[in-house]
Amino acid sequence: MALISSLLMIRALSVAHITLAFFFLTAPSLIAEQNIVYILGASMRLPQASSLDKPSDATAFIAILLAFLGVADFTAASAHEEIAFNYWSSQLPVRLFFLFILTGYSYLFKPSGAMFASKAPGDTLKNSLVFTWGFMEVAIWFWVYTNMRDEVRQIAITRAKAREAE
């Protein structure tokens, strides 16, 4: 078994999403100027995110989405263990797939990328903030996914031993 349970990691990530929502609502420049955003963006040769100097309608909408995601995930992770494992076992692969596609798109289709497209509707997604967020989310959700698979396997083994003992 893992040191940190997958449901605890989901709850912690939910609190992080709610915290990000607060900062997107009040001071989005604090997020865009974080060292991890700058380092990952510079190492991948991605442009820095623009127009995050002050709160705007777009950052308020992002804050609402992140707060909603955080509250919904926290609620789902706080359900009964069996229900939560069933829910997250189907939810995690979908999230990982979406986040992997988003992160790959922001890197591969950057202005100096391998698959350069001159004008595309998603040009605003090709920046260091989107890439850093996607990359960190993929890493954390994959960690949750591997922990949850191990926990579900351990629960199945325990149930099988209990059935054999009967």
Backbone bond lengths (Angstrom), bond angles and torsions (degrees), N, CA, C in turn:
res aa  C-N    CA-C-N  psi(-1)  N-CA   C-N-CA  omega(-1)  CA-C   N-CA-C  phi
1 M - - - 1.456 - - 1.526 109.27 -
2 A 1.295 114.89 150.29 1.457 121.42 -178.79 1.532 110.37 -77.37
3 L 1.298 115.01 158.74 1.458 121.20 178.83 1.524 110.78 -68.62
4 I 1.329 116.09 -38.81 1.460 122.30 178.97 1.523 107.16 -114.53
5 S 1.324 117.37 128.31 1.464 119.67 -179.06 1.525 110.37 -72.93
6 S 1.306 115.38 154.85 1.463 120.20 -178.11 1.526 111.47 -65.86
7 L 1.319 117.70 -35.53 1.461 119.68 178.96 1.526 111.50 -68.84
8 L 1.326 117.70 -33.84 1.456 120.60 174.78 1.528 110.63 -67.00
9 M 1.325 116.55 -38.76 1.472 119.76 177.48 1.522 110.73 -65.30
10 I 1.325 118.08 -36.88 1.461 120.98 177.88 1.519 110.18 -66.94
11 R 1.323 117.18 -40.80 1.463 120.01 177.65 1.529 110.74 -63.39
12 A 1.328 117.13 -41.41 1.463 120.39 178.52 1.530 111.13 -64.57
13 L 1.322 116.63 -40.27 1.458 120.53 177.40 1.528 110.69 -66.63
14 S 1.312 117.09 -34.44 1.466 120.76 176.52 1.525 111.00 -63.82
15 V 1.319 116.49 -42.48 1.466 120.14 176.89 1.531 110.20 -64.88
16 A 1.326 117.40 -37.01 1.462 120.35 176.82 1.530 110.87 -64.61
17 H 1.335 117.55 -38.90 1.462 120.37 176.97 1.523 111.37 -64.44
18 I 1.320 116.93 -40.29 1.465 120.46 178.28 1.528 110.10 -66.37
19 T 1.325 117.26 -38.87 1.465 121.05 176.64 1.521 111.03 -64.25
20 L 1.336 116.76 -44.24 1.469 120.06 176.15 1.528 110.73 -60.17
21 A 1.322 117.15 -39.09 1.460 120.57 178.38 1.527 110.56 -60.63
22 F 1.316 117.46 -42.25 1.463 121.10 177.91 1.522 110.90 -60.32
23 F 1.324 116.86 -46.01 1.456 119.69 -178.67 1.526 112.50 -70.20
24 F 1.328 118.25 -34.68 1.461 119.49 174.94 1.524 110.86 -65.49
25 L 1.311 117.11 -30.40 1.459 121.11 179.82 1.521 112.01 -77.94
26 T 1.337 116.94 -37.66 1.462 119.97 -173.75 1.526 114.40 -100.73
27 A 1.318 118.61 -44.10 1.472 121.66 -175.24 1.532 110.13 -147.86
28 P 1.325 118.70 77.01 1.463 120.37 -176.96 1.524 113.94 -64.80
29 S 1.312 117.74 -21.53 1.474 119.45 179.67 1.525 111.41 -66.24
30 L 1.329 118.04 -27.28 1.466 120.83 177.27 1.524 111.07 -63.02
31 I 1.304 116.81 -34.56 1.466 120.50 179.96 1.520 110.24 -74.71
32 A 1.325 116.30 -45.85 1.469 120.77 -176.69 1.523 112.36 -67.36
33 E 1.339 117.96 -23.10 1.457 121.47 -177.11 1.523 113.70 -99.05
34 Q 1.325 118.11 11.81 1.459 120.78 178.46 1.525 110.37 -68.32
35 N 1.316 116.20 147.95 1.467 120.81 -178.23 1.528 112.48 -60.15
36 I 1.324 117.32 -40.05 1.463 120.11 -177.99 1.530 110.61 -63.89
37 V 1.328 117.42 -36.31 1.465 121.40 178.04 1.520 109.73 -66.28
38 Y 1.314 115.90 -44.25 1.461 119.66 -179.10 1.536 111.10 -67.23
39 I 1.333 117.35 -45.59 1.471 120.91 -176.66 1.527 111.22 -65.51
40 L 1.335 117.63 -48.48 1.472 119.27 179.14 1.527 111.10 -65.09
41 G 1.322 117.28 -40.21 1.457 120.30 178.74 1.518 112.39 -64.19
42 A 1.324 116.70 -43.03 1.468 120.42 179.90 1.525 111.12 -69.48
43 S 1.312 117.11 -38.75 1.465 119.11 -179.47 1.526 111.83 -69.05
44 M 1.313 117.80 -28.41 1.460 121.62 177.57 1.531 112.03 -94.87
45 R 1.318 116.40 1.99 1.479 123.30 -179.47 1.520 111.87 56.67
46 L 1.315 114.76 47.35 1.458 121.41 177.52 1.523 109.33 -104.09
47 P 1.319 118.53 147.71 1.463 119.92 177.85 1.526 110.69 -70.16
48 Q 1.313 116.04 153.42 1.456 120.60 177.52 1.522 109.71 -73.97
49 A 1.313 116.39 151.54 1.463 121.21 179.39 1.522 109.19 -67.73
50 S 1.308 115.96 135.02 1.459 120.21 179.34 1.527 109.76 -106.80
51 S 1.283 116.07 169.32 1.475 125.32 176.43 1.530 113.47 61.18
52 L 1.315 117.45 30.55 1.464 120.13 173.64 1.526 110.82 -113.54
53 D 1.324 117.01 27.06 1.457 121.09 -179.12 1.525 112.14 -71.82
54 K 1.318 116.52 -35.27 1.460 120.95 -179.47 1.516 109.01 -142.02
55 P 1.328 117.44 161.01 1.465 119.89 178.57 1.530 111.28 -60.07
56 S 1.325 115.18 141.35 1.465 120.80 179.18 1.520 108.95 -139.90
57 D 1.327 115.07 -178.52 1.467 119.18 177.73 1.526 111.11 -62.54
58 A 1.322 116.49 -39.08 1.464 120.61 -179.13 1.526 111.63 -66.62
59 T 1.324 117.17 -42.71 1.468 119.11 179.69 1.528 111.14 -69.49
60 A 1.324 117.34 -31.52 1.469 119.99 175.67 1.530 110.19 -66.17
61 F 1.325 116.64 -39.38 1.472 120.24 178.05 1.526 110.61 -66.41
62 I 1.325 116.99 -41.54 1.466 120.98 176.06 1.528 110.09 -60.29
63 A 1.338 116.20 -40.86 1.466 120.83 178.82 1.523 111.21 -61.95
64 I 1.321 116.42 -42.24 1.470 119.99 179.08 1.523 110.41 -63.46
65 L 1.340 116.60 -44.71 1.467 120.02 179.87 1.529 111.78 -63.15
66 L 1.324 117.42 -43.77 1.460 120.39 179.76 1.525 111.56 -66.47
67 A 1.339 117.17 -39.52 1.466 120.08 178.03 1.529 110.57 -64.78
68 F 1.325 116.22 -42.75 1.469 120.39 177.90 1.527 110.51 -62.01
69 L 1.334 116.82 -45.52 1.457 121.34 178.47 1.533 110.79 -60.74
70 G 1.325 116.71 -43.66 1.458 120.78 -179.64 1.517 112.72 -63.74
71 V 1.327 117.07 -45.56 1.468 120.52 -179.58 1.528 110.76 -67.52
72 A 1.334 117.29 -42.55 1.471 120.35 -179.98 1.530 110.97 -64.60
73 D 1.323 117.13 -42.73 1.465 119.93 179.05 1.523 111.52 -67.07
74 F 1.318 116.54 -40.00 1.468 119.78 179.05 1.523 110.02 -62.80
75 T 1.308 116.73 -41.82 1.465 120.81 178.58 1.522 111.19 -64.09
76 A 1.331 116.88 -44.61 1.467 120.67 -179.54 1.526 111.71 -66.43
77 A 1.327 117.24 -35.03 1.463 120.37 179.77 1.523 111.94 -76.96
78 S 1.330 117.04 -17.06 1.463 120.47 -179.66 1.526 112.68 -93.61
79 A 1.319 117.54 1.57 1.464 121.01 178.35 1.526 109.70 -70.92
80 H 1.325 115.36 174.44 1.462 120.60 175.82 1.526 108.57 -54.32
81 E 1.324 116.44 144.66 1.466 121.23 -171.72 1.526 113.27 -55.68
82 E 1.314 117.57 -44.02 1.464 120.39 -178.07 1.529 111.24 -65.74
83 I 1.325 116.20 -42.16 1.465 120.50 178.45 1.522 110.21 -66.31
84 A 1.332 116.21 -42.57 1.463 120.25 -179.61 1.526 111.47 -63.45
85 F 1.320 117.09 -42.39 1.469 119.55 179.21 1.528 111.17 -64.90
86 N 1.331 117.57 -39.91 1.466 120.02 177.44 1.529 110.87 -63.62
87 Y 1.328 116.52 -44.12 1.462 120.56 -179.85 1.529 111.08 -63.26
88 W 1.325 116.18 -51.04 1.468 119.53 -174.78 1.516 112.32 -73.25
89 S 1.326 118.19 -24.75 1.471 119.66 176.28 1.521 111.79 -65.27
90 S 1.309 116.85 -29.57 1.468 119.61 176.54 1.527 111.84 -92.21
91 Q 1.303 117.83 -26.92 1.462 122.03 -176.27 1.536 112.96 -79.74
92 L 1.312 117.32 -38.25 1.467 120.97 -174.52 1.523 114.30 -62.23
93 P 1.332 120.45 -45.88 1.476 118.12 178.43 1.530 113.31 -61.31
94 V 1.321 116.82 -35.90 1.469 120.45 179.29 1.525 110.19 -66.46
95 R 1.315 116.99 -45.34 1.465 120.47 178.53 1.520 111.39 -63.23
96 L 1.316 116.07 -44.96 1.462 119.23 179.47 1.529 111.34 -60.66
97 F 1.313 117.38 -42.26 1.459 121.22 178.95 1.530 110.64 -61.56
98 F 1.333 117.11 -48.66 1.458 121.03 -179.71 1.525 111.52 -61.83
99 L 1.321 116.90 -46.60 1.468 120.24 -178.38 1.523 111.75 -67.57
100 F 1.317 117.35 -35.53 1.462 120.34 177.04 1.527 110.59 -65.25
101 I 1.328 117.17 -42.44 1.466 121.12 177.54 1.529 110.35 -63.51
102 L 1.320 117.61 -44.68 1.470 121.33 179.31 1.524 111.81 -61.74
103 T 1.320 117.04 -45.65 1.460 121.05 179.98 1.523 111.12 -66.12
104 G 1.310 116.41 -43.35 1.462 120.12 177.64 1.514 112.09 -63.42
105 Y 1.330 117.12 -40.18 1.464 121.10 178.57 1.525 110.95 -63.06
106 S 1.323 116.94 -45.20 1.471 119.26 -177.96 1.521 111.45 -65.83
107 Y 1.324 117.84 -25.75 1.464 119.72 178.06 1.529 112.18 -89.40
108 L 1.313 117.75 -49.76 1.470 120.71 -173.50 1.525 113.34 -68.68
109 F 1.322 117.38 -32.44 1.453 120.09 -176.14 1.529 112.84 -101.89
110 K 1.331 117.62 19.54 1.464 120.28 176.09 1.533 109.14 -65.08
111 P 1.323 118.05 164.14 1.466 120.26 -176.72 1.526 114.42 -54.77
112 S 1.312 118.77 -32.96 1.471 120.09 178.52 1.530 110.77 -108.87
113 G 1.331 116.93 23.43 1.456 121.43 -174.71 1.506 113.82 -81.01
114 A 1.322 115.23 179.12 1.458 122.37 -177.49 1.526 111.69 -69.45
115 M 1.321 116.56 -31.33 1.464 120.64 -177.83 1.517 109.07 -123.04
116 F 1.300 116.37 69.18 1.451 122.33 -174.74 1.527 111.23 -71.53
117 A 1.299 115.19 127.98 1.462 121.68 173.92 1.525 107.44 -116.77
118 S 1.320 116.99 131.46 1.453 120.43 -172.92 1.523 112.37 -63.21
119 K 1.304 118.84 -55.93 1.460 122.06 178.73 1.514 108.75 -134.33
120 A 1.297 115.49 124.01 1.455 120.45 179.63 1.523 108.43 -139.03
121 P 1.312 117.97 154.53 1.466 120.03 -179.96 1.533 113.06 -61.62
122 G 1.316 118.00 -27.47 1.459 121.22 -177.36 1.514 114.53 -94.32
123 D 1.333 118.45 24.89 1.464 120.71 -178.47 1.525 112.63 -60.57
124 T 1.326 117.35 -31.14 1.465 119.75 -178.98 1.523 112.81 -74.20
125 L 1.336 117.11 -9.93 1.463 120.51 177.15 1.525 112.61 -84.01
126 K 1.307 116.91 -8.62 1.470 121.29 -174.01 1.525 109.96 -94.25
127 N 1.326 116.33 67.85 1.464 120.43 178.08 1.526 110.20 -141.80
128 S 1.308 115.44 172.32 1.465 120.81 -174.26 1.523 113.01 -67.16
129 L 1.329 117.69 -32.88 1.459 120.03 -178.70 1.530 111.42 -68.14
130 V 1.323 117.69 -44.97 1.462 121.29 178.99 1.524 109.86 -65.26
131 F 1.330 116.76 -43.63 1.463 119.50 179.66 1.525 111.11 -63.29
132 T 1.319 118.21 -45.82 1.469 121.18 -179.42 1.520 110.69 -62.69
133 W 1.322 117.34 -45.11 1.460 120.15 179.50 1.529 109.96 -61.37
134 G 1.321 117.23 -48.17 1.460 120.56 179.87 1.512 112.42 -62.56
135 F 1.318 117.17 -43.08 1.460 121.71 -179.50 1.523 111.07 -63.15
136 M 1.322 116.95 -46.66 1.463 120.52 179.75 1.533 111.14 -65.39
137 E 1.319 116.97 -40.16 1.460 120.38 178.39 1.526 111.10 -64.42
138 V 1.325 117.68 -43.08 1.468 120.60 178.05 1.526 110.07 -60.05
139 A 1.326 116.91 -45.85 1.462 120.52 -178.88 1.530 111.40 -61.97
140 I 1.320 117.08 -46.10 1.467 120.68 -177.43 1.523 110.99 -69.67
141 W 1.344 116.77 -45.72 1.466 118.98 -178.71 1.523 111.37 -66.83
142 F 1.328 118.15 -31.73 1.463 118.82 176.07 1.524 110.55 -68.28
143 W 1.310 116.95 -37.74 1.459 121.25 175.86 1.528 110.00 -62.17
144 V 1.327 116.31 -44.06 1.467 120.42 177.25 1.532 109.83 -61.47
145 Y 1.325 116.77 -43.71 1.466 121.62 -178.49 1.533 111.40 -60.77
146 T 1.328 117.42 -46.06 1.470 119.34 -179.76 1.525 111.17 -67.00
147 N 1.331 117.59 -39.23 1.465 120.02 176.58 1.518 111.46 -63.82
148 M 1.337 116.59 -41.82 1.451 119.56 -177.90 1.528 111.29 -67.12
149 R 1.321 117.39 -38.87 1.475 119.81 176.62 1.521 110.45 -60.09
150 D 1.325 116.82 -41.51 1.459 120.75 179.32 1.530 110.65 -66.37
151 E 1.324 117.16 -42.35 1.461 120.46 179.68 1.527 111.48 -64.61
152 V 1.326 117.52 -42.17 1.463 121.03 179.19 1.528 110.14 -64.81
153 R 1.330 116.63 -39.19 1.465 120.39 177.39 1.527 110.76 -63.92
154 Q 1.322 117.83 -42.13 1.464 121.57 178.78 1.532 111.08 -64.72
155 I 1.319 116.54 -39.56 1.468 120.13 178.10 1.524 110.23 -64.74
156 A 1.327 117.35 -41.36 1.470 121.13 178.85 1.525 110.98 -63.81
157 I 1.334 117.18 -40.96 1.475 120.67 178.20 1.524 110.42 -63.82
158 T 1.321 117.01 -43.15 1.464 121.69 179.88 1.529 110.35 -63.02
159 R 1.329 117.42 -42.87 1.466 120.81 178.92 1.528 111.22 -66.28
160 A 1.321 117.31 -38.60 1.468 120.49 178.95 1.529 110.42 -65.55
161 K 1.314 117.62 -40.43 1.473 120.33 177.81 1.526 110.38 -66.31
162 A 1.335 117.27 -37.09 1.473 120.12 178.82 1.524 110.25 -66.74
163 R 1.339 117.92 -37.58 1.462 120.84 177.91 1.514 111.57 -67.90
164 E 1.336 116.75 -36.82 1.469 120.36 178.45 1.514 111.02 -67.22
165 A 1.318 116.81 -35.00 1.465 120.69 -179.14 1.532 111.84 -70.10
166 E 1.320 117.61 -23.93 1.484 120.55 -179.00 1.461 112.56 -75.28
